[in-house]
Amino acid sequence: MLDFLYQTGWGAFTLMLLFQIPFLLVFPYIVYRKCFVNPKPGNTNPRKMTRLETVWIVSAIALFVIVNLYSISYMPMSRTAATEKTAAVIQDVDVTARSWSYEISNRQFEVGKPVRFSVKSVDTMHGFTVYHPNGKILFNMMLIPGLEKPSSLVYTFTEPGKYKVRCLEYCGIAHHGMQDELTVVKSDG
């Protein structure tokens, strides 16, 4: 279920509704009560929060914190750190982005074996985005020129196929042609 929430557009829409529906239910009720049931000015001290306001704010903050804590495991940095800690062997791949191409040290990988992409830009802002064969974005890295160390991310491919690499940061007149391809094959073992 969490994969649905954090890795699909419908999941993001569901989470947005989760935060919006309580507001959409309470707001009309408050407006109705203030307009028709008790239109006189309230006698509540404006410097004091009511019990309902306190519960509302605490609930919203708790829900926000819970959703964000669950999302941590879906962040690429968390997955990279976890994989680096537990994987016995990680294949290192160096990638250099320059207008309007990638230099990739290895373009073929095995299913189920983690790959550490160490990526840098030598001239301008670039993106390093890997697409699943079905067109879904697997991960995206923004590459900033002038950094001392390359950006790195560990990813484990789960299916064989041809994976497109594209730049998602506009990098000049031939930006549309900045793409490459990775091949993922079934493992020998």
For each residue, the residues with C-beta under 8 A, 3 or more apart:
1: 4 5
2: 5 6 70 74
3: 6 7 8 11
4: 1 7 8 10 11 14
5: 1 2 8 11 12 14 15 70
6: 2 3 11 70 71 74
7: 3 4 11 74
8: 3 4 5 11 12
9: 12 13
10: 4 13 14
11: 3 4 5 6 7 8 14 15
12: 5 8 9 15 16
13: 9 10 16 17
14: 4 5 10 11 17 18
15: 5 11 12 18 19 67
16: 12 13 19 20
17: 13 14 20 21
18: 14 15 21 63 67
19: 15 16 22 23 60 63 64
20: 16 17 23 24
21: 17 18 24 25
22: 19 25 26
23: 19 20 26 27
24: 20 21 27 28
25: 21 22 28 29
26: 22 23 29 30 56
27: 23 24 30 31
28: 24 25 31 32
29: 25 26 32 33
30: 26 27 33 34
31: 27 28 34 35
32: 28 29 35 36 37
33: 29 30 36 37 38
34: 30 31 37 38 39
35: 31 32 39
36: 32 33 39
37: 32 33 34
38: 33 34 42
39: 34 35 36
40:
41:
42: 38
43:
44: 48 50
45: 48
46:
47:
48: 44 45
49: 53 54 57
50: 44 53 54
51: 54 55
52: 55 56
53: 49 50 56 57
54: 49 50 51 57 58
55: 51 52 58 59
56: 26 52 53 59 60
57: 49 53 54 60 61
58: 54 55 61 62
59: 55 56 62 63
60: 19 56 57 63 64
61: 57 58 64 65
62: 58 59 65 66
63: 18 19 59 60 66 67
64: 19 60 61 67 68
65: 61 62 68 69
66: 62 63 69 70
67: 15 18 63 64 70 71
68: 64 65 71 72
69: 65 66 72
70: 2 5 6 66 67 73
71: 6 67 68 74 75
72: 68 69 75 78
73: 70 78 79
74: 2 6 7 71 78 79
75: 71 72 78 79
76: 79 80 139 153 155
77: 80 81 153
78: 72 73 74 75 81 82
79: 73 74 75 76 82 83 154 155
80: 76 77 83 84 116 152 153 154
81: 77 78 84 85
82: 78 79 85 86
83: 79 80 86 87 90 114 154 156
84: 80 81 87 90 116 154
85: 81 82
86: 82 83
87: 83 84 90 114 154
88:
89: 113 114
90: 83 84 87 114 115 116 154
91: 106 109 113 114 115 116
92: 105 115 116 118
93: 104 105 106 115 116 117 118
94: 103 104 105 118 119 150
95: 102 103 104 105 117 118 119 120 128 150
96: 102 103 119 120 121 122
97: 101 102 119 120 121 122 126 128 143 167 178
98: 101 103 121 122 123 126
99: 123 124 171 172 174 178
100: 167 171 172 174 175 177 178
101: 97 98 178 180
102: 95 96 97 128 165 178 180
103: 94 95 96 98
104: 93 94 95 107 165 180 182
105: 92 93 94 95
106: 91 93 109
107: 104 180 181 182 183
108: 182 183 184 185
109: 91 106 113 115 157 182 183 184 185
110: 113 157 184 185 186 187 188
111: 157 158 159 160 184 185 186 187
112: 156 157 158 187
113: 89 91 109 110 156 157 187
114: 83 87 89 90 91 154 155 156
115: 90 91 92 93 109 154 155 156 157
116: 80 84 90 91 92 93 152 153 154
117: 93 95 128 141 152 153 154 155
118: 92 93 94 95 150 151 152
119: 94 95 96 97 128 141 143 150 151 152 153
120: 95 96 97 143 145 147 150 151
121: 96 97 98 124 125 126 143 144 145
122: 96 97 98 145
123: 98 99 145
124: 99 121 145 171 172
125: 121 142 143 144 145 169 170 171
126: 97 98 121 143 167 169 171 178
127: 140 141 142 143 166 167 168 169
128: 95 97 102 117 119 140 141 143 165 167
129: 137 139 140 141 165 166 167 168
130: 137 138 139 140 155 163 164 165 182
131: 135 136 137 138 163 164 165 166
132: 135 136 137 138 159 161 163
133: 159 161 162 163
134:
135: 131 132
136: 131 132
137: 129 130 131 132 140
138: 130 131 132 155 163
139: 76 129 130 153 155
140: 127 128 129 130 137 168
141: 117 119 127 128 129 151 153
142: 125 127 151 169
143: 97 119 120 121 125 126 127 128 151 169
144: 121 125 147
145: 120 121 122 123 124 125
146:
147: 120 144 150 151
148:
149:
150: 94 95 118 119 120 147
151: 118 119 120 141 142 143 147
152: 80 116 117 118 119
153: 76 77 80 116 117 119 139 141
154: 79 80 83 84 87 90 114 115 116 117
155: 76 79 114 115 117 130 138 139
156: 83 112 113 114 115
157: 109 110 111 112 113 115 160 163 184
158: 111 112
159: 111 132 133 184
160: 111 157 184 185 186
161: 132 133 183 184
162: 133 181 182 183 184
163: 130 131 132 133 138 157 181 182 183 184
164: 130 131 179 180 181
165: 102 104 128 129 130 131 179 180 181 182
166: 127 129 131 178 179
167: 97 100 126 127 128 129 171 175 178 179
168: 127 129 140
169: 125 126 127 142 143
170: 125 175
171: 99 100 124 125 126 167 175 178
172: 99 100 124 175
173:
174: 99 100 177 178
175: 100 167 170 171 172 178
176:
177: 100 174
178: 97 99 100 101 102 126 166 167 171 174 175
179: 164 165 166 167
180: 101 102 104 107 164 165
181: 107 162 163 164 165
182: 104 107 108 109 130 162 163 165
183: 107 108 109 161 162 163
184: 108 109 110 111 157 159 160 161 162 163
185: 108 109 110 111 160
186: 110 111 160
187: 110 111 112 113
188: 110
189:
